[in-house]
Amino acid sequence: MKPISYVTGADRGLGLGLVQVLLEKGYKVYAGSYLPEQDELRKLSREHPNDVIVLPLDVSSEESVKQAREVIAAETNVLNLLINNAGIAQDRSGTILEPQYYEDIRALYEINTLGPLRVTQSVIDLLLNADRKMLVNISSVAGSVQELVRIQQYGYTMSKAALNMQSKMIHNHFKDQGLKVLVVHPGWMRSLLFGDIERMKDAPFEPIQSARNIVKLTETETEINEDIYMDHEGNRLPW
Ligand SMILES: NC(=O)c1ccc[n+]([C@@H]2O[C@H](COP(=O)([O-])OP(=O)(O)OC[C@H]3O[C@@H](n4cnc5c(N)ncnc54)[C@H](OP(=O)(O)O)[C@@H]3O)[C@@H](O)[C@H]2O)c1
């Protein structure tokens, strides 16, 4: 039987890349789709109808997360790999001396921090049923308290630091049941994360390159230990 994976935010960027690489590696992929204007994921699903299942998914909505779970659980009682990738970065706020747009900051928390918590909770039973099981939370080096030098982007940095904390708690809870947790900084990629490719045009690589590295990590980082925060090449990051 094929290993089964679930990727959130799969319409474009890193999420789409992860679906492509997991498909190449022989996974069946449940792919969460937020705003289905992009056609690439649907094209992939038309080409591989049994292996790429597109699910409408808004990680900020409990109802949407529950409905996605129902589709998955109707077809399988095991999940080998969950990748919480969906995320946003837009925020009009500046430094502490400038206006803070609290509705933007709340949206960052809702999607980047509470989104993964909701999705993980919705399928934790399916993950625990699998022999080989892994949770990958796509975080950022921006969530590292020790590494951080920024003086703005309170919402994004805090949302990722809180995601790191969440990941460690899930690791603590389930390490004895064989759930491997990875918290991964995917690197600086040319994506539409800020809604504008101009902002990311100088990034050194495309999301597909990071996706290849992250899937490789899921194959090599199988030993359960406390070293769970790393970049996409497996270099450890300080919390
Ligand atoms: N790009 C970088 O340099 C970088 C660096 C560090 C960390 N990251 C992290 O990498 C992850 C992927 O980002 P990316 O660069 O690939 O950006 P992206 O191209 O903007 O992809 C983000 C994905 O998340 C989806 N999404 C947005 N809101 C959602 C919601 N409420 N529910 C479900 N899905 C939602 C988007 O859907 P739509 O396309 O339909 O809007 C999109 O498919 C994020 O967690 C980001 O924080 C990226």
The ligand as a Gaussian input file, in Angstrom:
#p B3LYP/6-31G(d) Opt

LIG

0 1
 N        8.991000      31.892000       0.918000
 C        9.898000      31.960000       1.889000
 O       11.006000      32.489000       1.691000
 C        9.608000      31.366000       3.247000
 C       10.569000      31.514000       4.244000
 C       10.328000      30.950000       5.502000
 C        9.157000      30.247000       5.736000
 N        8.224000      30.124000       4.736000
 C        6.998000      29.370000       5.041000
 O        6.763000      28.423000       4.013000
 C        5.352000      28.132000       3.931000
 C        4.908000      28.189000       2.472000
 O        5.058000      29.505000       1.989000
 P        5.318000      29.871000       0.454000
 O        6.552000      30.670000       0.420000
 O        5.183000      28.668000      -0.403000
 O        4.123000      30.922000       0.224000
 P        2.858000      30.920000      -0.747000
 O        3.268000      30.680000      -2.149000
 O        2.117000      32.173000      -0.420000
 O        2.046000      29.650000      -0.245000
 C        1.264000      29.665000       0.912000
 C        0.099000      28.732000       0.711000
 O       -0.743000      28.824000       1.881000
 C       -2.088000      28.938000       1.423000
 N       -2.953000      29.593000       2.395000
 C       -3.037000      30.905000       2.705000
 N       -3.995000      31.101000       3.635000
 C       -4.539000      29.883000       3.889000
 C       -5.584000      29.431000       4.738000
 N       -6.287000      30.252000       5.512000
 N       -5.875000      28.100000       4.743000
 C       -5.194000      27.237000       3.965000
 N       -4.203000      27.607000       3.128000
 C       -3.874000      28.923000       3.104000
 C       -1.989000      29.719000       0.137000
 O       -3.165000      29.472000      -0.619000
 P       -3.545000      30.340000      -1.918000
 O       -2.450000      30.162000      -2.903000
 O       -4.798000      29.737000      -2.404000
 O       -3.668000      31.750000      -1.395000
 C       -0.759000      29.113000      -0.494000
 O       -1.071000      27.953000      -1.235000
 C        4.662000      29.150000       4.846000
 O        4.323000      28.536000       6.071000
 C        5.732000      30.210000       5.060000
 O        5.592000      30.904000       6.287000
 C        8.424000      30.664000       3.498000

